[in-house]
Amino acid sequence: MTYQFHAGQEVVCIDDKVPLEGGAIVKDAAITEGQVYRIRWVGMASHYVFGDYLGVKLEGVDSKFGETWGVKDASFAARRFRPLVKDRLGSLRALLNPNQPTAPAPEEPKRRVTTKEEEKV
């Protein structure tokens, strides 16, 4: 599944774990799973350990982990976040219309859905 992230978008963290050498896993000190953040930068990032990846930088969060490798304010992997969807059923309703995006932006007005009573009239 692909996501289209953009600056200013609200996202929720779904993975705050960091794998270490030897198979150990620790919690990332900069982000928390379930917490909502706002994206300030999106782009391709390159790291000599992790390779090339789609990265995001978050407002008010300095990753700090990159300083170990000489990269100030390194980006987080975008796979660790999902767009915040305030209208959960809206993304399912959008599947009915192929011309609409699958996840409506939170600032979009809610789409009106006709009910069975209105169809009878």
C-alpha distances in whole Angstrom, upper triangle without the diagonal:
4,7,10,13,16,20,21,18,18,16,16,16,15,16,20,21,22,23,26,28,30,27,28,25,26,25,24,27,26,23,23,20,20,21,20,21,21,19,22,21,18,18,18,20,22,23,26,25,21,21,18,15,14,16,17,21,22,25,28,26,27,25,29,27,27,31,32,30,32,29,30,27,24,21,18,15,12,10,13,13,11,12,15,16,19,19,17,18,18,14,15,18,16,14,18,19,17,18,17,14,11,12,16,17,20,23,22,25,24,24,27,26,29,31,33,36,35,35,38,40
4,7,10,13,17,18,15,16,14,15,16,15,17,20,21,22,23,27,29,30,28,28,26,27,25,24,27,25,22,22,20,20,21,19,19,19,17,19,18,14,14,15,17,19,22,24,24,20,19,16,13,11,14,15,18,19,22,25,24,25,24,27,26,26,29,30,29,30,27,27,25,22,18,17,14,10,9,13,12,10,11,14,15,19,19,17,19,18,14,16,19,16,15,19,19,17,17,16,12,11,11,15,16,18,21,21,24,23,23,27,27,30,32,34,37,36,35,39,41
4,6,10,13,15,12,13,11,13,14,14,16,19,21,22,23,27,29,31,29,29,26,26,24,23,25,23,20,20,18,18,18,16,16,15,13,16,15,12,13,14,16,19,22,25,24,20,20,17,14,11,12,12,16,16,19,22,21,23,22,25,25,24,28,29,28,29,26,26,23,21,17,15,13,9,9,12,10,8,8,11,12,16,17,16,18,16,13,16,18,15,15,19,19,17,17,15,11,10,9,12,12,15,17,18,21,21,21,25,25,29,31,33,36,35,35,38,40
4,7,10,12,10,12,11,14,15,16,18,21,23,24,26,29,31,33,31,31,28,28,26,24,26,23,21,22,20,20,19,17,16,14,12,14,13,10,11,13,16,19,22,25,25,21,21,17,14,11,12,12,15,16,18,21,21,22,22,25,25,24,28,30,28,29,25,25,22,20,16,15,14,10,11,14,11,10,9,12,13,16,17,17,19,17,14,17,19,16,17,20,19,17,16,14,11,11,10,12,11,14,16,16,20,20,21,25,26,29,31,34,37,35,35,39,40
4,7,9,7,9,9,12,13,15,17,19,21,22,24,27,30,32,30,30,27,26,24,21,23,20,18,19,18,18,17,14,12,11,8,10,9,7,9,12,14,18,20,24,24,20,20,17,14,10,10,8,11,12,14,18,17,19,18,22,22,22,25,27,26,26,22,22,19,17,14,13,12,8,11,12,10,9,7,11,13,16,17,18,20,18,16,19,21,18,19,23,22,20,19,17,13,13,11,13,11,13,15,16,20,21,22,26,27,31,33,36,38,37,37,41,42
4,6,6,9,10,14,15,18,19,21,23,24,27,29,32,35,33,32,29,28,26,23,24,21,19,21,20,20,18,15,12,10,7,8,7,6,9,13,15,19,21,25,25,22,22,19,16,12,11,9,11,11,13,16,17,18,19,22,23,22,25,27,26,26,22,21,18,17,14,14,14,11,14,15,12,12,10,12,14,17,19,20,22,20,18,22,23,20,22,25,23,22,20,18,15,16,13,13,11,13,14,15,19,21,22,26,28,32,34,37,39,38,38,42,42
4,6,9,11,14,16,19,20,21,24,24,27,29,32,35,33,33,29,28,25,22,23,19,18,20,20,20,17,14,11,8,5,5,5,7,10,14,15,19,21,25,26,23,23,20,17,13,12,9,9,9,10,13,14,16,17,20,22,21,23,26,25,25,21,19,16,16,13,14,15,12,16,16,14,14,12,13,16,18,20,21,24,22,21,24,25,23,25,28,26,25,24,21,18,19,16,16,13,14,14,17,20,22,24,28,30,34,36,40,41,40,40,44,45
4,7,9,13,15,18,20,21,24,25,28,31,34,37,35,34,30,28,25,23,23,19,17,19,19,18,16,12,9,6,5,6,8,10,14,17,19,22,24,28,28,26,26,23,20,16,14,11,11,9,9,12,14,16,18,21,23,23,25,28,28,27,23,21,18,18,15,16,17,14,17,17,14,14,11,12,14,15,18,20,23,21,20,24,25,22,25,28,26,26,24,21,18,19,16,15,11,11,12,14,18,20,22,26,28,32,34,38,39,38,39,42,43
4,6,10,13,16,18,19,22,24,27,30,33,35,33,32,28,27,24,21,22,19,16,17,17,16,14,10,8,6,6,8,10,10,14,17,19,22,24,28,28,25,25,22,19,15,14,11,11,10,10,14,15,17,18,22,23,23,26,28,28,28,24,23,19,19,16,15,15,12,15,15,11,10,7,8,10,12,15,16,19,17,16,20,21,19,22,25,24,23,22,19,15,16,12,12,9,9,10,13,16,18,20,24,26,29,32,35,37,35,36,40,40
4,7,10,13,16,17,20,22,25,28,32,34,31,30,26,25,22,19,20,17,14,14,14,12,10,7,6,4,6,10,12,12,16,19,20,24,25,29,28,25,26,23,20,17,15,12,12,9,10,13,14,17,17,21,22,23,26,28,28,28,25,23,19,19,16,15,15,13,14,13,10,9,6,6,9,10,13,15,18,17,16,19,21,20,22,25,24,24,23,20,17,16,13,12,10,9,11,14,17,17,20,24,25,29,31,34,36,35,36,39,40
4,7,9,12,13,17,19,22,25,28,31,28,27,23,22,19,17,18,15,12,12,11,10,8,6,5,6,7,11,12,12,15,18,19,22,23,26,25,22,23,21,18,15,13,10,11,9,11,14,13,16,16,20,20,21,24,26,26,27,24,22,19,18,14,12,13,10,11,10,6,5,4,5,8,11,14,14,18,17,15,19,21,20,21,25,25,24,24,21,17,16,13,13,11,11,14,16,19,19,22,25,26,30,31,35,37,36,37,40,41
4,6,9,11,14,17,20,23,27,29,26,24,21,19,16,15,16,14,10,9,8,6,6,4,6,9,10,14,15,15,18,20,20,23,23,27,25,22,24,22,19,16,15,12,13,11,13,15,14,17,16,20,20,21,24,26,26,27,24,23,19,19,15,13,13,11,11,9,6,5,6,6,9,11,14,14,18,18,16,19,22,21,22,26,26,26,26,23,19,17,14,16,14,13,16,19,21,21,23,26,27,31,32,35,37,37,37,41,42
4,6,7,11,13,16,19,23,25,22,21,17,15,12,11,13,11,7,7,5,5,6,7,8,11,11,15,16,15,18,19,19,21,21,24,22,19,21,20,17,15,13,11,12,11,13,14,13,15,14,17,17,19,22,23,23,25,22,21,18,17,14,10,11,9,9,6,5,7,9,9,13,15,18,17,20,21,19,22,24,24,25,28,29,28,29,26,22,20,17,19,18,17,20,22,25,24,27,30,30,34,35,38,40,40,41,44,45
4,7,9,12,15,18,22,23,20,19,15,15,12,12,14,14,10,8,5,6,8,10,11,14,15,18,18,17,19,20,20,22,22,24,22,19,21,20,17,16,15,14,15,14,17,18,16,18,16,19,18,20,23,24,25,26,24,24,20,19,16,12,11,10,8,6,5,7,10,11,14,16,18,17,20,21,19,21,24,23,24,27,28,28,29,26,22,20,17,20,19,19,22,24,26,25,27,30,30,34,35,37,40,40,40,43,45
4,6,9,11,15,18,19,16,15,12,11,9,9,12,12,9,8,6,8,10,12,13,16,16,19,19,18,19,19,18,20,19,21,19,16,19,19,16,15,14,14,15,15,18,18,16,17,14,17,16,18,21,21,22,24,22,22,19,17,14,11,10,10,8,5,7,10,13,14,17,20,22,20,24,24,22,24,27,27,27,30,31,31,32,29,25,23,21,23,22,22,25,27,30,29,31,34,34,38,38,41,43,43,44,47,49
4,7,10,13,17,18,16,14,10,8,6,5,8,9,6,6,5,9,10,12,13,16,16,19,19,18,20,20,19,20,19,21,18,16,19,20,17,17,15,14,14,14,17,17,13,14,12,14,13,16,18,18,20,22,20,20,17,15,14,10,11,12,11,7,9,13,16,16,20,22,25,23,27,27,25,27,31,30,30,34,35,34,35,32,28,26,24,26,24,24,27,29,32,31,33,36,37,40,41,44,46,46,47,50,51
4,7,10,13,15,12,10,6,6,5,6,9,11,9,9,9,12,14,16,17,19,19,22,21,21,21,21,19,20,18,20,16,15,18,19,17,17,16,16,17,17,20,20,16,16,13,15,13,15,18,17,18,21,20,20,18,16,15,12,12,13,12,9,12,15,19,20,23,25,28,26,29,30,28,30,33,32,32,36,37,36,37,34,30,28,26,29,28,27,30,33,35,35,37,39,40,43,44,46,49,49,49,52,54
4,6,10,12,10,9,6,5,6,6,9,11,11,12,12,16,16,19,18,21,20,22,21,20,21,20,17,17,15,16,13,12,15,17,15,17,15,16,17,17,20,20,16,16,12,13,10,13,15,14,15,18,17,18,16,14,14,11,11,14,13,10,14,17,21,22,25,28,30,29,32,33,30,32,36,35,34,38,39,38,38,36,32,30,28,31,30,30,32,35,37,37,39,42,43,46,47,49,52,52,52,55,57
4,7,9,7,6,4,7,9,10,13,15,15,15,15,19,20,22,22,24,23,25,24,23,22,21,18,18,15,15,12,11,15,17,16,18,17,18,19,21,24,24,20,19,15,16,12,14,17,15,15,19,18,20,19,16,16,13,13,16,14,13,17,20,23,25,28,31,33,31,34,35,32,34,37,36,36,40,41,39,40,38,34,32,30,33,32,33,36,37,40,40,42,45,45,48,49,51,54,54,54,57,59
4,6,6,5,6,7,10,11,14,16,17,18,18,22,23,25,24,27,26,27,26,25,24,23,20,18,15,15,11,12,15,18,18,20,19,21,21,23,26,25,21,20,16,16,12,14,16,13,14,18,18,20,19,17,18,16,15,19,18,16,20,23,27,28,32,34,37,35,38,39,36,38,41,40,40,43,44,43,44,41,38,35,34,37,36,36,39,41,44,43,45,48,48,52,53,55,58,58,58,61,63
4,6,7,9,11,14,15,17,19,20,21,22,26,26,29,28,30,29,30,28,27,26,24,21,19,16,15,11,12,16,19,19,22,21,23,24,26,29,28,25,23,19,18,14,16,17,14,15,18,19,21,22,19,20,18,18,21,20,19,23,26,30,32,35,38,40,38,41,42,39,40,44,43,42,46,47,45,46,44,40,38,37,39,39,39,42,44,47,47,48,51,51,55,56,58,61,61,61,64,66
4,6,9,12,16,17,20,22,23,23,23,27,28,31,30,33,32,33,32,30,29,27,24,23,19,18,14,15,19,22,22,25,25,26,27,29,32,31,28,26,22,22,18,19,21,18,18,22,23,25,25,23,23,21,21,24,22,21,25,28,32,34,37,39,41,39,42,43,40,41,45,44,43,47,48,46,48,46,42,40,38,41,41,41,44,46,49,48,50,53,53,56,56,59,61,62,62,65,67
4,7,10,13,15,18,21,21,21,20,24,26,28,28,31,30,31,30,29,28,26,24,22,19,19,15,15,18,21,21,23,23,25,26,27,30,30,26,25,21,21,18,20,22,19,19,23,23,25,25,22,22,20,19,22,20,19,22,25,29,31,33,36,38,36,39,40,37,38,42,41,40,44,45,43,45,43,39,37,35,38,38,38,41,43,46,45,47,49,49,53,53,55,58,58,58,61,63
4,7,10,13,15,18,18,18,18,22,23,26,26,29,28,30,29,28,28,27,24,23,20,20,16,16,20,22,22,24,23,24,25,26,29,28,24,23,20,19,16,19,20,18,19,23,23,24,24,21,22,19,19,22,20,18,22,25,28,30,32,35,37,35,38,39,37,38,42,41,40,44,45,44,45,43,39,37,35,38,37,37,40,42,45,44,46,49,49,52,52,55,57,58,58,61,63
4,7,9,12,15,15,15,14,18,20,22,23,26,25,27,26,26,26,25,22,22,19,20,16,15,19,21,20,22,20,21,22,22,25,25,21,20,17,17,14,17,19,17,19,22,22,23,21,19,19,16,16,19,17,15,18,21,25,26,29,31,34,32,35,36,33,35,38,38,37,41,42,41,42,40,36,34,32,34,34,34,37,39,41,41,42,45,45,49,49,51,54,54,55,58,60
4,6,9,12,12,12,13,16,17,20,21,24,23,25,25,25,25,25,22,22,20,21,17,17,20,22,21,22,20,20,20,20,23,22,18,18,15,15,12,16,17,16,18,21,20,21,20,18,18,15,16,18,17,15,17,21,24,25,28,30,33,31,34,35,33,35,38,38,38,41,43,42,42,40,36,34,32,34,33,32,35,38,40,40,42,45,45,48,49,51,54,54,55,58,59
4,6,9,9,8,9,13,14,17,17,20,21,23,23,23,24,24,22,22,20,22,19,17,21,22,20,21,19,18,18,17,20,19,15,15,13,14,12,15,17,17,19,21,20,20,18,17,16,14,15,17,16,13,15,18,21,22,25,27,30,28,32,33,31,33,36,36,36,39,40,40,40,37,34,31,29,31,30,29,32,34,37,37,39,42,42,46,46,49,51,51,52,55,57
4,6,6,7,9,13,13,15,15,18,18,19,19,20,21,21,19,19,17,19,17,16,19,20,18,18,16,15,14,14,16,15,12,12,9,10,9,12,14,14,16,18,17,16,14,13,13,10,12,14,14,11,13,17,20,20,24,26,29,28,31,32,30,32,35,35,35,39,39,39,39,36,32,30,28,30,28,27,30,33,35,35,38,41,42,45,46,49,51,51,52,55,56
4,6,8,11,14,13,15,15,17,18,19,20,21,22,23,20,21,20,22,19,19,22,23,21,21,18,16,15,14,16,14,10,10,8,9,9,13,14,14,17,18,17,16,14,14,14,12,15,17,17,14,16,19,21,22,25,27,30,29,33,33,32,34,37,37,37,41,41,41,41,38,34,32,30,31,29,28,30,33,36,36,39,42,43,47,47,50,52,52,53,56,57
4,7,10,13,11,13,11,14,14,15,16,18,19,20,18,20,18,21,19,18,21,21,19,18,15,13,11,10,12,10,7,7,6,8,9,12,13,14,16,17,15,14,11,12,11,10,13,15,16,13,14,17,19,19,23,24,28,27,31,31,30,33,35,34,35,39,39,38,38,35,32,30,27,28,26,25,27,30,33,34,36,39,41,44,45,48,50,50,51,54,55
4,7,9,8,10,9,12,13,15,16,17,19,20,18,20,19,22,20,19,21,21,18,17,14,12,11,10,12,11,8,10,8,11,11,14,16,17,19,20,18,17,13,13,12,10,12,13,14,10,11,14,15,16,19,21,24,24,27,28,26,29,32,31,32,35,36,35,35,32,28,27,24,25,23,22,25,28,30,30,33,36,37,41,42,45,47,46,47,51,52
4,6,6,9,10,13,15,17,19,19,22,23,21,23,22,25,23,21,24,23,21,19,17,15,14,12,14,13,11,13,12,15,15,18,20,21,22,24,22,20,17,17,15,12,14,14,14,11,11,13,15,15,18,20,23,22,26,26,25,27,30,30,31,34,35,35,35,32,28,26,23,25,23,22,25,27,29,29,32,35,36,39,40,43,45,45,46,49,50
4,6,9,11,14,16,19,20,20,22,23,22,24,23,26,23,21,24,23,20,19,17,15,16,14,16,16,14,16,15,17,17,20,22,23,24,26,24,23,20,19,17,13,14,14,13,9,9,11,13,13,16,18,20,19,23,24,22,24,27,27,28,31,32,32,33,30,26,24,21,23,22,21,24,26,28,27,30,33,33,37,37,40,42,42,43,46,47
4,7,10,13,15,19,20,20,23,24,24,26,26,29,27,24,26,25,22,20,19,17,17,15,16,17,15,18,17,20,20,23,25,26,27,29,26,25,22,21,19,15,16,15,14,11,9,10,12,10,13,14,17,16,20,21,20,22,25,25,26,29,30,30,31,27,24,22,19,20,19,18,21,23,25,24,27,29,30,33,34,37,39,39,40,43,44
4,7,10,13,16,18,19,21,23,23,25,25,28,27,24,26,25,22,20,18,15,15,12,13,13,12,15,15,18,19,21,23,25,26,27,25,23,19,19,17,14,16,15,15,12,10,11,12,10,13,14,18,17,21,22,21,24,26,26,27,30,31,31,31,28,25,23,19,20,19,17,20,22,24,24,27,30,31,34,35,38,40,40,41,44,45
4,7,10,13,15,16,20,22,22,25,25,29,27,25,26,25,21,19,17,14,13,10,11,12,12,15,16,19,20,22,24,26,27,28,25,23,19,19,16,14,15,14,15,12,9,10,9,8,11,12,15,16,20,20,19,22,24,24,25,28,29,29,29,25,22,20,17,17,15,13,16,19,21,21,24,27,28,32,33,36,38,38,39,42,43
4,7,10,12,13,17,19,19,22,23,26,26,23,24,23,19,17,14,11,10,6,7,9,9,12,13,17,18,19,22,24,25,25,22,20,16,16,13,12,14,12,14,12,9,10,10,9,13,14,18,18,22,21,20,24,26,25,26,30,30,29,29,25,22,21,18,18,15,14,16,19,22,22,25,28,30,34,35,39,40,40,41,44,45
4,6,9,11,15,18,18,22,23,27,26,24,25,22,19,16,13,10,9,6,6,9,10,13,14,18,19,20,22,25,25,25,21,19,16,16,13,13,14,12,15,14,11,11,10,10,13,14,18,19,22,21,20,24,25,24,26,29,28,28,27,24,21,20,17,17,13,13,14,17,20,21,24,28,30,33,35,39,40,39,40,44,44
4,6,7,11,14,15,18,20,24,24,21,22,19,16,13,10,7,6,5,6,10,10,12,13,17,18,18,20,23,23,23,19,17,14,13,11,11,12,10,13,13,10,11,10,11,14,17,20,20,24,22,21,24,26,24,26,29,28,27,26,23,20,20,17,17,14,14,15,18,22,23,25,29,31,35,37,40,42,41,42,45,46
4,7,11,14,14,18,20,23,24,22,22,19,17,14,11,8,6,5,5,9,10,11,13,16,18,17,19,22,22,21,17,15,12,13,10,12,14,12,16,15,14,15,14,15,18,20,23,24,27,25,24,28,29,27,29,32,31,30,28,26,22,23,20,20,17,17,17,20,24,26,28,32,34,38,40,43,45,43,44,48,48
4,7,10,11,15,17,20,21,19,19,16,14,11,8,6,5,7,9,12,12,12,13,16,17,16,18,21,20,19,16,14,11,11,8,10,12,11,15,15,13,15,14,16,19,22,24,25,28,26,25,28,30,27,29,32,31,29,28,25,22,22,20,20,18,19,19,22,25,27,29,33,35,39,41,44,46,45,45,49,50
4,7,9,13,15,19,20,17,16,13,11,7,6,5,7,9,12,15,14,14,14,17,18,16,19,22,20,20,16,16,13,12,8,10,10,8,12,13,12,13,13,16,19,21,24,24,27,25,23,26,28,25,26,30,28,27,25,23,20,20,18,19,17,19,20,22,25,27,28,32,34,37,40,43,45,44,44,48,48
4,6,10,13,17,18,15,14,10,9,6,5,7,9,12,15,18,16,16,15,18,18,16,19,21,19,19,15,16,13,11,9,10,10,9,13,14,14,16,16,19,21,25,27,27,29,27,25,28,30,27,28,31,30,28,27,25,21,22,20,22,20,22,23,25,28,30,31,35,36,40,42,45,48,46,46,50,51
4,7,10,13,15,12,10,7,6,5,6,9,11,15,18,20,18,18,16,18,17,15,18,20,18,18,14,16,14,11,9,11,9,10,12,15,15,17,18,21,24,27,29,29,31,29,27,29,32,29,29,32,31,29,28,27,23,23,22,24,23,25,26,28,31,33,34,37,38,42,44,47,50,48,48,52,53
4,7,10,12,10,8,6,5,6,6,9,11,14,17,19,17,15,14,15,14,12,15,16,14,14,11,13,12,8,7,9,9,10,13,14,16,18,19,23,26,29,31,30,33,32,29,32,34,32,32,35,34,32,32,30,26,26,25,27,25,27,28,30,34,35,36,40,41,45,47,50,52,51,51,55,56
4,7,9,8,6,4,6,9,9,12,14,17,20,22,19,17,15,16,14,11,14,15,12,13,10,13,13,10,9,11,10,13,15,16,18,21,23,26,29,32,34,33,36,35,32,35,37,35,35,38,37,35,35,33,30,29,28,30,29,31,32,34,37,38,40,43,44,48,50,53,55,54,54,58,59
4,5,5,5,6,8,11,11,14,15,18,21,22,19,17,14,14,12,9,12,12,9,10,9,12,13,9,10,11,11,14,15,16,19,22,24,27,30,33,36,35,38,37,34,36,39,37,37,40,40,38,37,36,32,31,30,32,31,32,34,36,40,40,42,46,46,50,52,54,57,56,56,60,61
4,6,6,8,11,14,14,17,18,22,25,25,22,20,17,16,14,11,13,12,9,11,11,14,15,12,14,14,14,17,18,19,22,25,27,30,34,37,39,38,41,40,37,39,42,40,39,43,43,40,40,39,35,34,34,36,35,36,38,40,43,44,45,49,50,53,55,57,60,59,59,63,64
4,6,9,11,14,14,17,19,21,25,25,22,19,16,16,12,11,13,12,9,12,12,15,16,13,14,14,13,16,17,17,20,24,27,29,32,36,38,37,39,39,36,38,41,39,39,42,42,40,40,39,35,34,33,35,34,35,38,40,43,43,45,48,49,52,54,56,59,58,58,62,63
4,7,8,11,11,15,16,19,23,24,20,18,15,16,13,11,15,14,11,14,13,16,15,12,12,11,10,13,13,14,17,20,23,26,29,32,34,33,36,35,32,34,37,35,35,39,39,36,37,35,31,30,29,32,31,32,34,36,39,40,41,45,45,49,50,52,55,55,55,58,60
4,7,10,11,15,17,20,24,25,22,20,17,18,15,13,17,16,13,15,14,17,17,13,13,13,11,14,14,16,19,21,24,27,30,33,35,34,36,36,32,35,37,35,34,38,38,35,35,34,31,30,29,32,31,32,35,36,40,40,41,45,45,49,50,53,56,55,54,58,60
4,7,9,13,15,19,22,24,21,20,17,19,17,14,18,18,15,16,14,17,16,13,11,12,10,12,13,15,17,19,21,25,27,31,33,32,34,33,30,32,35,32,32,35,35,32,32,31,27,27,26,29,28,30,32,33,37,37,38,42,42,46,48,50,53,52,52,55,57
4,6,10,13,16,20,22,19,18,16,18,16,14,18,18,16,18,15,17,15,12,10,9,7,8,9,11,13,16,18,21,24,27,29,28,30,29,26,29,31,29,29,32,32,29,29,28,24,23,23,25,24,26,28,30,33,34,35,38,39,42,44,47,50,49,48,52,53
4,7,11,13,17,19,17,17,15,18,17,15,19,20,18,19,16,17,15,12,9,8,6,6,8,10,11,13,14,18,21,24,26,25,28,26,23,26,28,26,26,30,29,27,26,25,21,21,20,22,21,23,25,26,29,30,31,35,36,39,41,44,47,45,45,49,50
4,7,10,14,16,14,13,12,15,14,13,16,18,16,17,13,14,11,9,5,5,5,5,8,10,10,13,14,17,20,23,26,25,28,27,24,27,30,27,28,31,31,29,28,26,22,22,20,22,20,22,24,26,29,30,32,35,36,40,42,45,47,46,46,50,51
4,6,10,13,11,11,10,14,14,13,16,19,18,18,14,14,11,9,5,5,6,6,9,10,9,11,12,15,18,21,23,23,26,25,23,26,28,26,27,31,30,29,28,25,22,21,19,20,18,19,21,23,27,28,30,33,35,38,40,43,46,44,45,49,49
4,7,9,8,8,8,12,13,12,15,17,17,17,13,12,8,8,5,6,9,9,13,12,11,14,14,16,19,22,25,25,28,27,25,29,31,29,30,33,33,31,30,28,24,24,21,22,20,20,21,24,27,29,31,35,36,40,42,45,47,46,47,50,51
4,6,5,8,9,12,14,14,16,19,20,19,16,14,10,10,8,8,11,11,14,12,11,13,13,14,18,19,23,23,27,26,24,28,30,28,30,33,32,32,31,28,24,24,21,21,18,18,19,22,26,27,29,33,35,39,40,44,45,44,45,49,50
4,6,8,11,14,16,17,18,21,22,21,18,15,11,13,11,12,15,14,17,16,14,16,15,15,19,20,23,24,28,27,26,29,31,29,31,35,34,33,32,29,26,25,22,22,19,18,19,22,25,27,30,33,35,39,41,44,46,45,46,49,50
4,7,10,12,15,16,17,20,21,20,18,14,11,13,13,13,17,17,19,17,16,18,18,18,21,22,26,27,30,29,29,32,34,33,34,38,37,37,36,32,29,29,25,25,22,21,22,25,28,30,33,36,38,42,43,47,48,47,49,52,52
4,6,9,11,13,14,17,18,18,15,12,9,10,10,10,14,14,17,15,14,17,17,18,21,23,26,27,31,30,29,32,34,33,34,38,37,37,36,33,29,29,25,26,23,22,24,27,30,31,34,37,39,43,44,47,49,48,50,53,54
4,6,9,9,10,13,15,14,11,9,5,8,9,10,14,15,18,16,16,19,20,21,25,26,30,30,34,33,32,35,37,35,37,40,40,39,38,35,31,31,28,29,26,25,27,30,33,34,37,40,42,46,47,51,53,52,53,56,57
4,5,7,9,11,12,12,10,8,5,6,7,7,11,13,15,13,14,18,19,21,24,27,30,30,33,33,31,34,37,35,36,40,39,38,38,35,31,30,28,29,26,26,28,31,34,35,37,41,42,46,47,51,53,52,53,56,57
4,5,6,8,10,10,9,7,6,7,10,11,14,17,19,17,18,22,23,24,28,30,34,33,37,37,35,38,40,39,40,43,43,42,41,39,35,34,32,33,30,30,32,35,38,39,41,45,46,50,51,54,56,56,57,60,61
4,5,6,8,9,8,8,8,7,9,10,12,16,17,15,17,21,23,25,29,31,34,33,37,37,35,37,40,39,39,43,43,41,41,39,35,34,31,33,31,31,33,36,39,39,42,45,46,50,51,54,57,56,57,60,61
4,5,5,6,5,6,6,5,8,10,12,16,17,16,18,22,24,26,30,32,35,35,38,38,35,38,41,39,39,43,43,41,41,38,35,34,32,33,31,32,33,36,39,40,42,46,47,51,52,55,58,57,58,61,62
4,5,5,5,5,7,8,11,13,16,19,21,20,22,25,27,29,33,35,38,38,41,41,39,42,44,42,43,47,46,45,44,42,38,37,35,36,34,34,36,39,42,43,45,49,50,54,56,59,61,60,61,64,65
4,6,7,9,11,10,14,15,17,20,22,20,23,27,29,31,34,37,40,39,43,42,40,43,46,44,44,48,48,46,46,44,40,39,37,38,36,36,38,41,44,45,47,51,52,56,57,60,62,62,62,66,67
4,6,9,11,10,13,14,16,19,21,20,23,26,29,31,34,37,40,39,43,42,40,42,45,43,43,47,47,45,44,42,39,38,36,38,36,36,38,41,44,45,47,51,52,55,57,60,62,62,62,65,67
4,6,10,9,13,15,17,21,23,22,24,28,29,32,35,38,41,40,44,43,41,43,46,44,44,48,47,46,45,43,39,39,37,38,36,37,38,41,44,45,47,51,52,56,58,61,63,62,63,66,67
4,6,6,9,12,14,17,20,19,21,25,26,28,32,34,37,37,40,39,37,40,43,40,41,45,44,42,41,39,36,35,33,35,32,33,34,37,40,42,44,47,49,53,54,57,60,59,59,63,64
4,6,9,12,15,18,20,20,21,24,25,27,31,33,36,36,40,39,37,40,42,40,41,44,44,42,41,39,35,35,33,34,31,31,32,35,39,40,43,46,48,52,53,57,59,58,58,62,63
4,6,9,13,15,18,17,17,21,22,23,27,29,32,32,36,35,33,36,39,37,38,41,40,39,38,36,32,32,29,30,27,28,29,32,35,37,39,42,44,48,50,53,55,54,55,58,59
4,7,10,12,15,14,16,19,20,22,26,29,31,31,35,34,32,35,37,35,36,39,39,37,36,34,30,30,28,29,27,27,29,31,35,36,38,42,43,47,49,52,54,53,54,57,58
4,7,9,12,11,12,15,17,19,22,25,28,28,31,30,28,31,33,31,32,36,35,33,33,30,27,26,24,25,23,24,26,28,32,33,35,38,40,43,45,48,50,49,50,53,54
4,6,9,8,9,13,15,17,20,23,26,25,29,28,26,28,31,29,30,34,33,32,32,29,25,24,22,24,22,23,25,27,30,31,33,37,38,41,43,46,48,47,48,51,53
4,5,6,8,11,14,16,20,23,25,24,27,27,24,26,29,27,27,31,31,29,30,27,23,22,21,23,22,23,25,27,30,30,32,36,36,40,41,44,47,46,46,50,51
4,5,6,8,10,13,16,20,22,21,24,23,20,23,26,24,24,28,27,26,26,24,20,18,17,19,18,19,22,23,27,27,28,32,33,36,38,41,43,42,43,46,48
4,5,7,11,14,16,20,21,20,23,22,19,22,25,23,23,27,27,25,26,24,20,18,17,19,19,20,23,24,27,27,29,32,32,36,37,40,42,42,42,45,47
4,7,11,13,16,19,21,20,23,23,20,23,26,24,25,28,29,28,28,26,22,20,18,20,19,20,23,25,28,27,29,32,33,36,37,40,43,42,43,46,48
4,7,9,12,15,18,16,20,20,17,20,23,22,22,26,26,25,25,23,19,17,15,17,16,16,19,21,24,24,25,29,29,33,34,37,40,39,40,43,44
4,6,9,12,14,13,16,16,14,16,19,18,18,22,22,22,22,19,16,13,11,13,13,13,17,18,21,20,22,25,26,29,31,33,36,35,36,39,41
4,6,10,12,11,14,13,12,15,17,16,17,20,20,20,20,17,13,12,9,10,9,10,13,14,17,17,19,22,23,27,28,31,34,33,33,37,38
4,6,9,9,13,12,11,15,17,16,18,21,21,21,21,18,15,13,9,10,9,8,11,13,15,15,17,21,22,25,27,30,32,31,32,36,37
4,6,6,9,9,8,11,13,13,15,18,18,19,19,15,12,11,7,7,7,6,10,11,13,12,14,17,18,22,23,26,28,27,28,32,33
4,6,9,9,10,13,14,14,17,19,19,21,20,17,15,13,10,9,8,6,9,10,11,10,13,15,17,20,21,25,26,26,27,30,31
4,6,5,7,10,10,11,14,15,16,18,18,15,13,12,9,8,9,7,10,10,10,8,10,12,13,17,18,21,23,22,23,27,28
4,5,6,7,9,11,12,14,16,18,18,15,13,11,9,9,11,10,14,13,13,11,12,14,14,17,18,21,23,23,24,27,28
4,5,5,6,9,10,12,14,16,17,14,13,11,10,10,13,12,15,14,13,10,10,12,11,14,15,17,20,20,20,23,25
4,5,5,6,9,10,11,13,14,11,10,8,7,7,10,10,13,10,10,8,7,10,10,13,15,18,20,20,20,23,25
4,6,5,7,9,10,12,13,9,8,5,5,6,10,11,14,12,13,11,10,13,13,16,18,21,23,22,22,26,27
4,5,5,7,10,11,13,11,10,7,8,10,13,15,17,15,16,13,12,13,12,15,16,18,21,21,20,24,26
4,5,6,8,10,12,9,10,8,10,10,14,15,17,14,14,11,9,10,9,12,13,16,18,18,17,21,22
4,5,5,7,8,6,7,5,7,8,12,14,16,13,13,11,9,12,11,14,16,19,21,20,20,23,25
4,5,6,9,8,8,6,9,11,15,17,19,16,17,15,13,15,13,16,18,19,23,22,20,24,26
4,6,9,9,11,10,12,13,17,19,21,18,18,15,12,13,11,13,15,17,20,19,17,21,23
4,5,6,9,9,12,12,16,18,19,16,16,15,12,13,12,14,17,19,21,20,18,22,23
4,6,8,9,12,13,16,19,20,17,18,17,15,17,16,18,20,22,25,23,22,25,27
4,7,9,12,12,15,18,19,15,17,16,14,16,16,18,21,23,26,24,23,26,27
4,6,9,8,11,14,15,12,13,13,11,14,14,17,20,23,25,23,22,26,27
4,6,6,9,12,14,11,14,13,12,16,16,19,22,25,27,26,25,29,30
4,6,10,12,15,13,15,14,13,16,16,19,21,24,27,25,25,29,30
4,6,9,12,10,13,12,12,16,16,20,22,25,27,26,26,30,31
4,6,8,7,9,9,10,13,15,18,21,24,26,24,25,29,29
4,5,5,9,10,12,15,17,21,23,27,29,27,28,31,32
4,6,8,9,12,15,17,21,23,27,28,27,28,31,32
4,6,9,12,15,18,21,24,28,29,27,28,32,32
4,6,9,12,15,18,21,25,26,24,25,29,28
4,6,9,12,16,18,22,23,21,22,26,25
4,6,9,13,15,19,20,18,20,23,23
4,6,10,13,16,17,15,17,20,20
4,7,9,13,14,12,13,17,17
4,6,10,12,10,11,14,15
4,7,8,6,7,10,11
4,5,5,6,9,11
4,5,5,6,9
4,5,5,7
4,5,5
4,6
4
